[in-house]
Amino acid sequence: MKKILFIGAGSMAEALMQGWIKQKVFTAQEIYVTNRSDKERLQFLHNTYNVNYMMNDDIYMQADLIILAMKPKDAIAAMLELKPKISAHTAVLSILAGIAINTITENLGLRPVARVMPNTSATIGMSASGIAFNDRITAEHRTMFLQLLEAVGSVIEVEEDQLHAVTALSGSGPAYIYYLMEAFERVGTEVGLTKDTVRLLMTQTLAGTAEMLKQSLDEPDVLRKKVTSPGGTTEAGIKALEQYKFNEAITACIKEAEARSRSLAKSK
């Protein structure tokens, strides 16, 4: 039986463990989780998913894979505390925003390290993840890590520096879409529909649009123009988006998030 150890117990750690258990990648008995001080959170994860949270030093040393999932501000202290407890050969998967692979190996020692930026849709097996590796990763490690992320969605290998952009786009992306849905629901009720009706209409619209983008050979602007009849309702809506500088807002959103990721990296 494998031992998979999460250091940190936040929402992304929960999404991965829930996804892996649901997809039968690991059993709950193979997963261990700990954090700095929030015992109620550990108890919740144990009660919800039946994962292990009571550990001794043997568990650390026997871990086949360690997943760094603590808050970035706590990362250095946590890694320094972790280093003497774990085997020199244990592989590490980091889901920490802004923490470079070099920072990880400086504090945990040279070892196989992968950095991944998933998103919380891993919970339902639909994460979009970017992953980068250090030069200690073997072909076997690469296959293992890619399979782990493919079990909870899609994954693409990128250069480590590109993870800042991945973070801004797909890592934070669900929050932007939820924010958009908040606006749809608010205005939908203002124009006379119930909230439930708006949600049904717009979740299906978003799902259908995403599937069209996946299946079609056309670029997004071509698909948009196919929907936009001259003088019609869609054109009126597009003109309003242009008037309120929708493109500029999206550009600022992604660039600010990407810059923040780089800032977090420089501060470590």
N, C-alpha and C positions, 0 to 999 in steps of 0.2 A: 504494500500500500504506500502511495506517495504521501509526502507531507508538504503542503503548500501554505506558506506563512505570510499573512498580510500584516504589515506594520502600519497601522492606521486603519480607521474604521468608519470613514466618511461615506458620502453618497456614491462616489465612484467605486470605492472598494465594494460596497454593497451591490452595486449594479453588476460588477464583474462576478462576484461570488454567486449571486442569484442566477445570472446567465449561465455560468459554468455548471451549476447544479442542475438547472432546468434542462440544459443541453446534454447532461450526463458526461461532461468532460471530466469532472471530479465528483466524488461523493462528498456529502457534507462532512463525513468522518475524516476525509483527507485534508480538510481546510481548517487552518488555525488562524485566529485573529487576535491582535492585541493593540492597545493604544496607550497613550501616556497616563491618562488618569480617569477617563470617562467609563466607569464600570457599568453604569446603567446602559450605555450604548452597547457594550459588549454583551450584556445580558439580553438586550433586545435582539441582537443578531443571533445569539444562541437559541433563544426561544422561537424566533421566526424561521431560521434555516437549519437549526440543529448543528451549526458549526462549533468547533472547539474554541474556548477562550481561556481555559485554565491551563497554564503552561509552566514547564520548568526549563532549565538550561539545556537539557537533552533534546528538547523539541527544536530549539534554535540550531543546534549542531547537526541534527538529522534532517533539517529541511532540504528538500530537493529544489525548491524555488522560493525565493523571497520577493515579495511585492511591496515596493515602497509606496505607501499611500497616505502618509501623514501630511499635515499642513506644511507647505514649503518653508514657512518661517521656523518650523521645528526640525527641519530635515538634518541639519548639520549635527546638532546635539544628539538626535536619535541615532544617526549613523555611527557616531563615535561610541555611543553606548552599545550599539549592536555589534560592532566589528569583532571584539574579542569572544563573542558568543557563537559565531557562525563559522562553518568550515571555509577554508581558503578556496575551495572549488565550487561553492554554492553559487548558482547563477542568480542574477537579480533582474527583475522587471520593474522599471520605475514608471509610475503614472503621475509624477510630480511636475507641475507646470514650472518652467523656468530653471530647473535644476539640471545642469549639464552632466553628461556622462563623465567628463574629467573630474567634476566635483564629487561625483559618486565614488569613483575609484580612488581619489585622494583620501576619502574618509572611510571607505570600506575595503581598500586594498585592490590590487589588480585582480580582476575576475571577469567572467562573461557578463556583460550588461546590455540590456535593451531598454530604450526609452520609447514609451508609447503614449500617444494622446488619443484615448478613446472618447466616447461620450456616453451619457447615461442611458441611451437607447440600447446599450448592451443588456440591460435588464430583460428586454424582449427579443434579444438576438438580432438587433438591427443597428448596432453601433457602426459609425464610420471612423476608422482609426488610421493614424499614420504612425509608423514605427521606424526607429533607427537603431543601429547596432554598433558596438565597439569592435576592435580587431581581435578580441578574445573569443568572439562568438564563432562556434564551429558550424558546419553545415547541419549537424544534428540539432544544435541549439536553434538555429534559424528556422528550421522546419517546425520545431516544437512551438516557438513563439508565434509563428504565423498561424499554425493550427489553433492555438489558444484564442487568437483574436478573430480568426475566421469562424470559430464556434459561436461568437456573439455578434457577428456582423461582417462587414467588409474591412479589409486592411490593405494598405499600400505602403511599400518600403520607400523611405525618403532619406535625404541627407539630414543630419541632425539639425543643421541651421534652419532647414525648412519646417521644422516642427513648430516654430513660432507662428508661421502662417497657418499650419494645420490647427494649432490651438485656437487661433482667431476665427477660422472658418468652421470647422466641424466640431472641434472641442467645445466651443462656446455656442455653436450653431443652434442646438435645441432651444436655448434660452431666447434667441432672437425669434425663432418660429413661435414659441409660446407667447412672446410679447406681441407678435403679429396677431395671434389668435385672440388675445385679450382685446385688441382693437376691433377685430371683426365682431366679436361677441358684443362689445359695447355698442358699436354703431348699428349692428343688426337688430338689437332690441330697440334702439332709438327709431328705426324705420318700421317697426311693427311686428317683428318676428320674436318668437320665444328664444331664450338662450339655448335650449336643447335643440331647437330647429337649426339655429345658426351653427351650432357645433357639428351637427350631423352633416349639414351642407358643406361646411368648410373643411372638415377633416377629410371627407371624400374628395373634395376638390383638390386639396393638397396632395393626397395620395395618388389621385389620377394624374395630376400634373407631373409628379415625380416619376410615375411609371411611363408617361409619355416621353419624358426626357431620357429615360433609360432605353426605351425601345426605338425611338425615332432617330433617323440619321440627320435630321434637321437641327440647326443651331437654335438656341432659345429665342433669338430675335425673329427668326423665320416663323417659329411656332406662335410667337406673340402676334405677329402681323396677320397670321391666318385667322386669329380670333377677333382681330380689330377691324371691323367694317367702317368705312368712311362715314362720318356723321352719326355713328351708332353709340350705344351706351358704353361699350368698352373704350372707344376712343375718348369719350368724355372723361371716363375715369383715369385713363392714361394721362390726359392733359392736366388733370388735377394733381397727379403724382409728379409730373414735370414742374408744375407751378410751385409745388411745395418742396422741390429739390430732393425727390426720393433717391435718385442715384447718388447725390452728394452725401446724403445721410448714411446710406449703406457703405459708401467708400470710407467715410469717417469712422463708422462703427468698426469695420474690419481693421483699418489701419491703427486705430487707438488700441484695440485688443492686441494686435501684433506687437505694437510698441511696448505695451505693458508687459507682455511675455518677455521681451528682450530686456526690459528694465529689471524684472525679477531675476533674470539670469545674471545680470551684471552686479546685482546687489548681494549675490551669494559668494 
